[in-house]
Amino acid sequence: MSRQLKPRKRIFAIIVQVILLVLVLCLIVWVIFGGNMNSQAVKSVESLVDKQANIEKNFQLDGHDIDNPNIILNPYGNSPLTALVIFKTTNQVAPTIVVHGEDSLTTFSHTFSKSTNHYLPIYGLYANSDNLVTISYQDGGQVVTKDLTISTDPLPDDLAIPTDVIANKGQLTNDLYFFTPSSQGYAVAYDVNGDVRWYLSQQATWEINRLQNGHLLISTERLVNTPYYTTGLYEMDLLGKVYVEYSLPGGYHHDYFEMPSGNLLVASNDFDNEHGTVEDVVVELDRNTGDIVKTFDLKDILPTDQGQSENWSSYDWFHNNSVWYDQQNNIIILSGRHQDAVIAINYSSGELEWIIGDPTNWDEEYQKYFFTPIGDDFEWQWSQHAAMVTPEGYIFILDNGNNKSKVKDNYIPADQSYTRGVMYQIDTDNMTIQQVWQYGKERGSEFYSPYISDVDYIDNNHYIVHSGGIVRVDGKPSNQPAGLSDSDNIELLSDTVELINNQVVFEIKLPTNTYRVEKMNPYSDAEFKLEKAKQLGSLGETRPTEISQSLIFTSHQPDDNYNQYDIKLSQEDDRLVVQGQFKRGQEINIILRRGLSNRIYNLRVSKRPYTAMCVDLWSEDEVRDGIAVTKYINSSGLKGRYCIYIEIDGQIYNTGQYVKFD
């Protein structure tokens, strides 16, 4: 009998071993796949760089000559009033294009380099029109001319059309006035007649200017943090083609400056600093690598609790809104709106050199950095923007004029205030300051912008003063930015004045608020190139709140409770994006699980009172069911496949999705 049991015991032992092996394999699979073997990849979002690389595959050259050119309207899908004309010639020729306007000041022409393969960007088309464009070139002894008609679509309904334009055309050139929005809207260019001749359909804000190489530099359309900090900058042409995308860990806001070396000084942030402050860091970006080669942290240079203006807060104590490098004196000039202070720091040492502004509310040890005013007509600047140095050595500032005092009892009301462009001459040996020019005081409160705005130096005695943030509530001037005004009866206005020898030669009024303006010709010496854009720099690593080593056995599948938060997951090429609508006080965590490791990221649910916002852009919106919030988890430091769980008030949900980083 016992002889018969031994084989059975062996079979039983084998069965047990197989079962254990299966259980171990199941456990391994559970660990690898996060408890969900049927999980799906998060929806991927194509980047602008990848999108344009795919678009360019369709730019056909073969089979197209001057009599049958390949005409592509809005070639990159983001610049509707542009076109690309493609054709071949047997011999090398240098084509000249003419984009015909209503008169000589609205007609644009440009001659391209010699080639046999021609990719000619066409800028400055009119909307909703059949535009006449002439191409001509000399081929041997023959002049070849071709007229093209390029038809365009109407403008978007929400694009601002000027309400008033004054132009002394005898003193103007055929340049365009490029505006960037103060909130969601369009970067747009108007000609001297007030007609729209270019706009960008993708979101772009802050500064827009031309680099030494002829390209534009403008913000990306992606956020790195609320309310308006973008991931970085695009170097692009007017066609909307990106040549380089620069990404920064602290994002970009307000302003940049191209150094003589070509490197970029960028207004940025350190979101991981222990004080939780913003808009108090400037970085130098290497143009060739995207690496940050120098950092200026204003918390190491200035006290954070002095010189407070009405809009000062502990987290946004300086609110830097402009960056300028003065090569002659090797200083960086910054504008701290919330201290009513324009400061200079030494580029080499990072030490404070001087401060322009009212010294009220500053400790004695800092009084030595302030200037003593001379002259009877002197006035300090308040909540200023766009500080720069002119070729004559003057400090040129947009003085917003908020309150005109640091003492609350002495505040000037909005209906008695004014915004102006002002130039100061400073003497750093004797620490004196003199006002040498201003425009705007004579315009009174009709020209008053409590936020944003700009000044530009065109030439000696030739300037632009841009009062871009005029806000009227119930018909009266307001001290609050548009996004913070608590009324349904709000009127917005942007008023831009160009002056030559103190005479207004151009003025354009828009029924909206605009951040900055630059006067530029649409064409530069930059040649269009078919090449894949470079992606330089990094968004940095997103630090997890916690890392734990454990299995997750208590997760739930998404149910009605989960679905009420309208959670959306997506993957960009450099990060995971998690969006949802939650209520204040809820505890929300995002868990990325790989193997036995759980990386836990807290999603903050609170609506910070952005009382000093310079623009009202993409802020956390109060919605009926909660606050719309977003968490960005950057790919830096992550590799492989991560299953995604979301913990809501202690209950863990398995989203059934995973994200994979290479």
KOLDO-69656 format. One line per field, with one value per residue (C-alpha): residue in one letter; x, y, z. Coordinates in Angstrom, 3 decimals, m for minus. Layout:
REM residues N
residuo	c(a/...)
x	c(X/...)
y	c(Y/...)
z	c(Z/...)
REM end
This chain:
REM residues 662
residuo	c(m/s/r/q/l/k/p/r/k/r/i/f/a/i/i/v/q/v/i/l/l/v/l/v/l/c/l/i/v/w/v/i/f/g/g/n/m/n/s/q/a/v/k/s/v/e/s/l/v/d/k/q/a/n/i/e/k/n/f/q/l/d/g/h/d/i/d/n/p/n/i/i/l/n/p/y/g/n/s/p/l/t/a/l/v/i/f/k/t/t/n/q/v/a/p/t/i/v/v/h/g/e/d/s/l/t/t/f/s/h/t/f/s/k/s/t/n/h/y/l/p/i/y/g/l/y/a/n/s/d/n/l/v/t/i/s/y/q/d/g/g/q/v/v/t/k/d/l/t/i/s/t/d/p/l/p/d/d/l/a/i/p/t/d/v/i/a/n/k/g/q/l/t/n/d/l/y/f/f/t/p/s/s/q/g/y/a/v/a/y/d/v/n/g/d/v/r/w/y/l/s/q/q/a/t/w/e/i/n/r/l/q/n/g/h/l/l/i/s/t/e/r/l/v/n/t/p/y/y/t/t/g/l/y/e/m/d/l/l/g/k/v/y/v/e/y/s/l/p/g/g/y/h/h/d/y/f/e/m/p/s/g/n/l/l/v/a/s/n/d/f/d/n/e/h/g/t/v/e/d/v/v/v/e/l/d/r/n/t/g/d/i/v/k/t/f/d/l/k/d/i/l/p/t/d/q/g/q/s/e/n/w/s/s/y/d/w/f/h/n/n/s/v/w/y/d/q/q/n/n/i/i/i/l/s/g/r/h/q/d/a/v/i/a/i/n/y/s/s/g/e/l/e/w/i/i/g/d/p/t/n/w/d/e/e/y/q/k/y/f/f/t/p/i/g/d/d/f/e/w/q/w/s/q/h/a/a/m/v/t/p/e/g/y/i/f/i/l/d/n/g/n/n/k/s/k/v/k/d/n/y/i/p/a/d/q/s/y/t/r/g/v/m/y/q/i/d/t/d/n/m/t/i/q/q/v/w/q/y/g/k/e/r/g/s/e/f/y/s/p/y/i/s/d/v/d/y/i/d/n/n/h/y/i/v/h/s/g/g/i/v/r/v/d/g/k/p/s/n/q/p/a/g/l/s/d/s/d/n/i/e/l/l/s/d/t/v/e/l/i/n/n/q/v/v/f/e/i/k/l/p/t/n/t/y/r/v/e/k/m/n/p/y/s/d/a/e/f/k/l/e/k/a/k/q/l/g/s/l/g/e/t/r/p/t/e/i/s/q/s/l/i/f/t/s/h/q/p/d/d/n/y/n/q/y/d/i/k/l/s/q/e/d/d/r/l/v/v/q/g/q/f/k/r/g/q/e/i/n/i/i/l/r/r/g/l/s/n/r/i/y/n/l/r/v/s/k/r/p/y/t/a/m/c/v/d/l/w/s/e/d/e/v/r/d/g/i/a/v/t/k/y/i/n/s/s/g/l/k/g/r/y/c/i/y/i/e/i/d/g/q/i/y/n/t/g/q/y/v/k/f/d)
x	c(0.000/2.774/4.537/1.431/1.328/4.867/4.219/1.065/3.064/5.591/2.822/1.227/4.561/5.038/1.539/2.251/5.522/3.758/1.073/3.714/5.613/2.433/1.702/5.246/4.915/1.566/3.136/5.979/3.491/1.463/4.567/5.617/2.200/1.022/m1.867/m3.370/m2.089/m4.650/m3.576/m3.379/m0.794/m1.672/m2.784/0.241/0.232/2.346/4.800/4.952/8.461/7.358/4.227/6.168/8.681/5.772/4.305/7.549/7.489/4.699/6.577/6.924/9.528/9.755/7.446/7.039/8.514/7.750/4.759/3.391/4.652/3.622/1.775/1.087/m1.058/m0.380/2.245/2.701/m0.919/m0.271/0.339/m2.720/m1.588/1.584/2.361/5.283/5.948/8.063/9.542/12.670/14.769/17.374/19.909/20.752/18.661/17.872/14.080/12.507/9.001/6.565/3.542/1.273/m0.505/m2.787/0.153/3.950/3.924/1.894/3.760/6.600/9.427/12.443/15.217/16.370/19.747/20.644/19.521/17.888/15.556/13.356/11.320/10.006/8.117/5.331/4.554/2.008/m1.068/m4.446/m7.179/m10.281/m8.664/m7.223/m3.671/m1.445/2.157/4.742/7.861/10.627/14.206/16.851/17.831/20.722/19.658/15.959/13.745/11.121/8.007/5.111/1.988/0.320/m3.034/m3.139/m6.560/m6.925/m9.650/m11.396/m9.910/m11.079/m14.069/m12.158/m9.125/m8.975/m9.519/m8.286/m10.900/m8.768/m5.587/m3.721/m0.816/1.443/2.595/5.231/7.271/6.581/8.199/6.645/7.101/4.529/3.557/3.726/1.596/1.493/m1.657/m2.164/m4.228/m5.496/m5.462/m3.198/0.231/m0.715/0.873/m0.871/0.331/0.199/m3.413/m4.401/m4.929/m3.954/m1.043/0.115/m1.053/m0.175/m3.083/m1.281/m1.065/2.032/2.601/5.259/8.036/8.302/11.483/13.981/17.256/20.592/20.088/16.797/14.450/11.768/11.885/8.526/7.088/6.020/2.316/2.816/2.733/5.257/3.295/0.265/m0.784/1.347/4.834/5.606/8.035/10.407/10.912/10.585/13.024/10.814/10.113/6.885/5.709/5.412/8.292/10.276/14.053/14.890/12.799/14.441/13.125/13.923/13.276/11.901/10.010/9.896/7.877/7.763/11.091/14.411/17.521/19.974/23.531/26.363/27.564/24.196/23.280/19.888/19.155/15.714/13.319/12.604/11.792/13.055/9.880/11.672/13.006/12.113/10.393/7.894/8.671/8.327/9.615/12.875/15.374/17.188/19.182/21.640/20.905/23.642/22.274/24.240/23.338/20.334/22.239/21.883/25.367/24.613/21.872/20.987/18.743/17.391/16.727/20.520/20.784/17.802/15.671/12.297/10.265/11.229/10.031/6.636/4.086/0.361/0.714/3.563/3.066/5.378/5.586/5.722/7.780/9.802/7.817/10.569/9.056/12.029/15.616/18.298/22.073/24.162/27.422/29.223/28.825/28.581/25.335/21.962/18.982/15.763/12.333/10.732/7.108/6.257/9.075/8.651/12.335/14.558/17.814/21.246/23.345/26.899/26.950/30.262/29.769/25.993/26.285/23.764/24.988/22.091/18.324/16.052/12.880/11.431/13.575/10.588/10.215/13.818/16.233/19.140/21.723/20.141/19.804/23.291/22.031/19.365/19.756/19.021/16.702/17.725/15.512/12.104/10.055/11.317/8.919/9.658/8.289/5.695/4.919/7.058/7.794/10.291/13.400/16.219/19.320/19.315/22.388/22.778/23.037/19.612/17.432/14.167/11.182/7.445/6.110/2.679/2.021/0.108/m0.747/2.378/3.279/4.308/2.256/m1.353/m2.753/m1.082/m2.275/m3.473/m6.787/m6.917/m8.925/m6.091/m3.226/m1.387/1.033/4.070/7.319/10.147/13.905/16.317/19.948/21.869/25.233/26.623/29.595/27.445/24.359/22.032/19.185/17.549/14.431/15.291/12.153/8.621/5.416/2.042/1.472/m0.233/m2.682/m4.037/m6.086/m7.281/m3.745/m3.462/m2.529/m2.277/m0.346/1.677/2.729/5.990/8.405/10.643/13.626/13.595/16.207/17.339/14.158/12.084/10.211/7.135/5.098/2.610/m0.123/m1.403/m3.438/m6.068/m9.018/m12.276/m14.891/m18.367/m16.844/m14.164/m10.385/m9.418/m6.326/m6.853/m5.724/m8.581/m8.606/m8.997/m11.774/m15.002/m17.558/m19.423/m19.083/m15.392/m13.888/m10.378/m8.139/m4.604/m3.223/0.130/1.854/4.890/6.697/9.384/10.797/7.908/5.306/2.821/3.372/1.347/m1.259/m3.263/m6.016/m7.222/m10.337/m8.345/m5.305/m1.937/1.349/4.075/4.643/7.652/8.040/9.649/9.704/8.249/11.334/14.834/18.048/17.128/16.691/14.002/15.499/14.008/15.466/14.217/14.055/16.480/15.124/17.570/17.525/15.338/12.320/14.269/13.197/9.860/10.569/8.132/6.551/7.423/8.943/7.702/8.474/5.250/2.562/m0.781/m3.532/m6.333/m6.827/m10.268/m11.353/m12.624/m16.234/m18.799/m16.874/m13.683/m15.419/m16.932/m13.466/m13.108/m9.529/m7.573/m4.135/m1.874/1.782/3.877/7.335/8.973/6.327/3.078/0.143/m2.628/m5.700/m8.808/m11.401/m11.156/m12.331/m10.261/m8.926/m8.981/m5.871/m4.901/m1.837/m0.587/1.255/3.621/4.339/7.210/8.101/7.775/8.578/5.834/6.665/4.032/3.347/0.988/m1.424/m2.025/m5.687/m5.866/m6.584/m3.705/m4.895/m2.977/m3.635/m0.620/m0.861/0.704/m1.406/m4.557/m3.392/m4.337/m4.892/m6.584/m10.228/m12.992/m15.586/m18.965/m17.618/m14.324/m10.997/m9.431/m5.858/m2.977/0.069/3.109/5.503/8.639/10.368/13.812/14.914/12.243/12.889/10.699/7.014/4.993/1.443/m0.636/m2.731/m4.572/m5.326/m8.342/m8.881/m7.202/m8.858/m6.527/m7.798/m6.054/m6.494/m5.816/m3.232/0.534/3.171/6.481/9.612/12.617)
y	c(0.000/2.421/1.666/2.916/6.244/7.371/8.098/10.012/12.102/12.878/13.931/16.054/17.681/18.482/19.981/22.146/23.318/24.192/26.093/27.969/28.733/30.062/32.164/33.545/34.325/36.000/38.019/39.040/40.050/41.920/43.810/44.598/45.657/47.339/44.978/45.675/43.595/45.174/48.774/51.144/53.746/57.327/59.390/60.952/64.630/65.461/68.283/71.319/70.256/66.751/68.116/70.485/67.752/65.691/68.711/69.418/65.963/67.295/70.380/69.093/70.755/68.400/69.237/72.882/75.766/79.478/78.887/76.181/76.948/74.981/77.551/76.465/78.837/78.779/76.060/75.167/75.598/78.385/81.537/82.046/85.217/83.667/81.331/79.357/79.437/76.530/76.104/75.130/76.999/75.601/78.278/79.881/83.023/85.469/85.998/89.205/89.052/91.951/91.578/94.337/96.515/99.520/101.930/102.041/101.879/98.670/96.951/94.601/93.341/91.121/89.629/86.103/84.432/82.706/79.103/76.632/75.287/78.087/78.147/81.703/82.742/85.227/87.543/90.321/88.920/90.539/88.400/87.434/88.727/87.743/88.960/89.944/88.731/89.344/87.213/88.368/87.421/87.839/84.639/85.374/88.400/87.782/89.195/86.699/88.004/86.044/87.382/85.119/85.429/84.024/83.865/83.905/83.186/85.742/86.709/84.961/86.682/87.317/88.994/92.683/95.211/98.795/101.308/104.311/104.852/108.122/107.991/110.779/108.688/111.162/110.213/106.473/103.404/100.196/98.280/96.358/96.795/93.412/93.044/90.208/89.520/90.155/86.994/84.285/85.776/86.294/87.648/89.969/92.578/95.653/97.941/101.745/101.629/99.400/96.335/92.928/91.558/88.687/86.719/83.516/81.175/79.289/80.856/83.018/85.854/87.998/89.594/89.223/90.439/89.701/87.956/88.783/85.892/87.377/84.894/85.823/84.653/84.057/82.014/78.421/77.644/75.143/75.903/74.691/76.133/78.319/80.990/81.913/80.408/78.796/75.946/78.198/79.857/79.157/80.556/80.794/82.696/84.437/81.307/79.782/77.367/76.570/76.315/75.825/75.094/76.103/74.519/75.708/74.023/77.289/78.205/81.602/84.736/88.389/89.050/87.889/89.591/88.390/88.880/89.986/86.362/85.158/83.615/84.468/86.117/84.846/85.842/82.530/80.882/78.372/76.485/74.261/77.063/76.723/80.114/79.311/82.538/83.262/85.746/86.400/84.395/85.280/82.653/82.761/80.125/78.778/79.105/76.113/73.606/75.009/74.584/77.163/78.603/81.367/82.015/85.240/84.639/87.990/86.599/86.559/90.182/92.073/91.931/90.409/92.444/96.040/98.738/97.091/98.391/97.769/94.539/93.051/89.535/87.161/84.760/87.428/90.014/91.407/90.476/90.922/91.984/93.015/91.991/94.156/93.804/96.984/95.879/99.164/98.902/95.092/95.238/93.529/95.850/94.381/95.821/94.835/95.894/95.043/97.099/100.010/99.436/99.256/97.645/97.019/94.020/93.330/90.602/89.157/89.255/89.336/92.191/95.031/98.217/100.680/101.100/103.571/104.287/105.921/104.778/104.873/101.648/100.569/100.045/102.372/99.882/100.027/103.809/104.057/102.296/104.931/108.129/111.700/113.493/116.795/119.106/120.628/118.361/115.057/112.195/108.626/105.667/103.281/99.596/100.050/97.798/97.427/99.087/99.518/101.563/103.839/104.362/107.758/106.014/107.032/104.649/104.346/103.006/102.523/104.155/102.626/105.195/103.046/105.062/107.264/106.612/103.808/105.357/104.179/107.433/109.258/106.989/108.784/107.361/105.878/108.760/111.129/108.901/108.509/106.183/107.528/106.704/108.329/108.704/109.263/110.315/108.817/109.778/106.771/108.740/111.314/109.058/111.658/111.178/113.641/113.278/114.198/113.182/111.944/111.362/110.404/112.748/115.202/112.461/112.082/109.114/108.211/106.890/105.084/101.376/99.801/96.831/95.498/98.058/98.908/101.482/101.089/103.053/103.355/106.094/109.323/111.298/108.498/106.343/104.216/104.492/101.661/101.946/98.435/97.750/100.473/99.198/101.038/99.644/101.153/103.866/104.872/104.206/101.192/100.326/96.604/94.388/93.238/89.699/90.905/93.444/92.341/93.736/92.743/96.256/96.306/98.201/97.289/99.451/99.430/102.788/102.852/106.098/106.586/109.898/111.687/114.861/114.845/114.828/111.961/110.386/107.223/106.092/102.888/101.997/98.433/97.311/94.895/94.789/93.945/93.204/94.574/96.006/95.917/97.732/95.467/94.852/91.425/90.443/89.997/88.477/85.076/82.460/79.807/76.341/72.881/71.354/69.626/71.933/71.472/70.890/72.266/72.487/70.576/71.077/69.389/66.614/66.742/65.789/63.246/64.025/60.498/57.265/54.013/50.335/48.349/46.571/48.217/45.672/48.015/49.968/50.516/50.743/54.197/54.604/57.398/59.008/59.029/60.160/63.259/64.838/64.754/63.472/63.548/62.055/62.856/62.459/65.123/64.218/65.405/64.961/63.474/65.866/65.175/67.418/67.363/69.410/69.148/71.040/72.957/70.811/67.541/65.378/64.261/62.177/60.806/57.511/56.228/52.560/50.582/47.266/47.606/51.317/53.932/57.546/59.731/63.296/65.575/67.618/70.917/71.925/75.558/78.720/81.032/84.650/86.009/89.569/90.952/89.141/91.031/89.147/87.063/83.928/80.272/80.706/78.076/78.592/78.355/76.055/74.825/71.469/72.667/74.148/73.116/72.159/70.554/68.580/68.237/65.329/65.771/62.828/63.768/61.095/58.630/55.635/52.717/51.970/53.345/52.353/55.325/55.386/58.374/58.676/60.817/61.495/58.208/55.989/54.689/54.233/52.228/54.381/51.426/53.530/53.656/56.098/55.072/57.208/56.312)
z	c(0.000/0.935/m2.331/m4.185/m2.183/m2.938/m6.640/m5.649/m3.168/m5.849/m8.250/m5.513/m4.755/m8.437/m8.621/m5.570/m7.086/m10.351/m8.469/m6.470/m9.652/m11.281/m8.203/m8.259/m11.960/m11.333/m8.530/m10.826/m13.522/m10.878/m9.811/m13.376/m14.598/m11.421/m10.876/m14.275/m17.185/m19.521/m18.883/m21.835/m22.706/m21.826/m24.809/m26.477/m27.506/m30.548/m29.910/m32.150/m33.198/m34.243/m35.887/m38.116/m39.057/m40.387/m42.157/m44.015/m45.597/m47.827/m49.063/m52.633/m54.846/m57.816/m60.684/m59.702/m61.672/m61.722/m63.985/m61.695/m58.179/m55.115/m52.977/m49.391/m47.349/m43.591/m44.083/m40.405/m39.393/m36.885/m38.980/m41.210/m43.023/m44.425/m47.301/m48.681/m52.439/m53.701/m57.188/m59.114/m61.659/m64.031/m63.187/m59.881/m59.491/m56.677/m56.612/m55.356/m53.947/m53.552/m51.280/m52.509/m49.977/m50.173/m50.488/m50.292/m46.477/m46.513/m49.370/m48.470/m50.633/m50.146/m52.275/m51.477/m51.954/m55.200/m55.561/m57.922/m55.212/m53.930/m50.713/m50.469/m47.313/m47.997/m45.083/m44.643/m46.395/m45.758/m44.207/m46.199/m49.388/m52.747/m52.210/m55.125/m54.783/m57.513/m57.940/m60.275/m61.013/m63.675/m65.470/m67.795/m69.770/m69.250/m66.490/m65.369/m63.620/m62.173/m60.445/m57.929/m56.199/m52.664/m51.013/m47.245/m44.701/m42.464/m39.114/m35.946/m34.367/m31.129/m32.686/m31.713/m34.493/m33.894/m32.884/m33.827/m35.870/m36.371/m38.848/m40.095/m43.042/m44.133/m41.054/m40.961/m42.498/m43.834/m40.610/m38.601/m34.960/m33.226/m30.099/m27.589/m25.553/m21.856/m21.568/m23.872/m27.315/m30.278/m30.995/m33.858/m36.141/m37.573/m40.356/m40.354/m41.552/m38.642/m40.848/m39.486/m41.547/m39.349/m36.341/m34.550/m33.887/m31.103/m27.641/m27.154/m24.740/m23.044/m25.101/m28.887/m30.523/m33.258/m32.505/m34.092/m36.544/m37.776/m36.092/m33.589/m29.979/m28.315/m25.466/m25.870/m25.609/m22.751/m19.044/m16.511/m13.584/m12.899/m13.482/m16.517/m16.354/m19.722/m20.349/m22.242/m25.604/m29.314/m31.833/m34.912/m38.098/m39.108/m40.903/m37.442/m38.092/m34.948/m35.300/m31.615/m28.525/m25.230/m22.013/m18.480/m15.102/m13.712/m16.840/m18.526/m17.774/m18.810/m20.544/m21.991/m23.350/m25.993/m24.768/m27.103/m26.929/m28.196/m24.846/m23.381/m20.046/m19.068/m16.290/m14.548/m11.201/m8.673/m7.822/m5.305/m3.102/0.578/0.703/m2.055/m3.907/m7.629/m10.221/m8.387/m10.459/m13.688/m15.573/m18.454/m21.074/m23.334/m26.882/m28.172/m25.459/m23.615/m20.353/m17.584/m17.136/m14.627/m12.065/m10.271/m7.253/m6.075/m2.588/m2.188/m3.338/m1.901/1.252/0.451/2.958/2.176/m0.201/m0.402/m2.900/m2.643/m4.652/m2.602/m1.253/0.560/m2.402/m5.147/m3.340/m6.281/m9.412/m11.955/m15.268/m17.403/m18.139/m19.755/m20.020/m20.168/m21.789/m21.219/m17.434/m17.249/m15.280/m15.476/m15.020/m13.637/m12.840/m9.528/m9.795/m6.189/m4.734/m7.185/m7.858/m10.913/m9.831/m11.312/m10.353/m11.420/m14.061/m12.874/m9.104/m8.769/m6.258/m6.044/m7.752/m7.435/m7.059/m8.871/m6.900/m3.817/m0.820/1.561/3.596/3.007/5.920/6.484/5.193/1.712/1.474/m0.050/m3.180/m3.895/m5.913/m4.855/m7.305/m8.858/m10.931/m10.228/m12.515/m11.113/m10.327/m9.259/m11.190/m9.683/m10.468/m13.571/m16.549/m19.428/m17.956/m20.472/m21.237/m24.299/m26.507/m24.812/m21.448/m20.129/m18.141/m20.077/m18.097/m18.496/m15.333/m14.712/m11.988/m9.454/m6.300/m6.650/m3.028/m0.677/2.136/1.896/3.243/0.360/m2.454/m5.598/m6.919/m10.403/m11.861/m10.930/m12.009/m15.319/m17.054/m18.840/m20.523/m18.598/m19.067/m16.235/m16.323/m13.413/m11.963/m10.098/m8.774/m6.979/m6.763/m8.295/m10.742/m13.134/m15.257/m18.864/m20.775/m20.271/m22.191/m20.738/m17.808/m20.132/m21.182/m17.647/m16.437/m19.957/m20.514/m17.174/m17.158/m13.705/m15.110/m18.114/m20.843/m22.576/m23.950/m27.009/m28.255/m32.053/m32.514/m30.910/m30.090/m31.637/m29.110/m28.538/m25.337/m24.961/m22.338/m22.812/m19.678/m19.484/m17.436/m16.836/m14.483/m14.723/m16.896/m14.380/m14.412/m12.303/m10.270/m10.822/m13.729/m15.925/m14.570/m10.991/m11.506/m9.834/m12.258/m15.392/m16.803/m17.722/m20.649/m21.801/m23.945/m25.298/m26.452/m28.272/m29.248/m31.489/m31.094/m33.109/m31.577/m29.079/m31.864/m32.198/m35.620/m35.004/m32.504/m32.437/m29.975/m29.449/m27.534/m25.382/m23.105/m24.679/m22.966/m25.205/m28.667/m31.013/m34.333/m36.945/m40.667/m41.475/m43.467/m42.099/m43.442/m41.993/m44.733/m44.507/m43.971/m44.139/m41.002/m37.893/m34.903/m32.046/m28.565/m26.012/m22.235/m19.834/m17.624/m14.829/m12.515/m10.725/m7.145/m5.703/m2.358/m1.242/m2.565/m1.018/m1.557/m1.335/m3.305/m3.947/m3.294/m2.231/m5.426/m6.934/m10.541/m11.642/m10.491/m10.255/m7.413/m9.500/m12.682/m11.054/m10.959/m14.771/m14.558/m17.817/m18.453/m21.398/m22.291/m23.964/m25.201/m21.981/m19.266/m17.975/m17.601/m15.062/m15.033/m12.874/m11.014/m7.259/m4.212/m1.718/1.092/m0.824/m0.576/m4.079/m4.921/m8.220/m7.853/m10.528/m9.826/m11.323/m9.785/m6.028/m6.124/m5.808/m6.661/m5.023/m6.232/m4.364/m6.449/m4.645/m4.584/m3.567/m5.468/m4.645/m4.547/m7.518/m6.408/m8.230/m11.515/m14.381/m16.877/m16.513/m18.275/m17.801/m14.074/m11.939/m12.790/m10.222/m11.750/m10.588/m9.470/m8.028/m9.071/m12.377/m11.523/m13.390/m12.292/m14.550/m13.920/m16.022/m17.662/m16.315/m13.823/m14.996/m17.241/m18.214/m17.791/m14.861/m13.987/m12.886/m9.723/m8.302/m4.603/m3.710/m0.004/0.958/m1.657/m4.374/m7.931/m10.639/m13.746/m16.025/m17.854/m17.929/m19.069/m20.618/m20.664/m22.819)
REM end
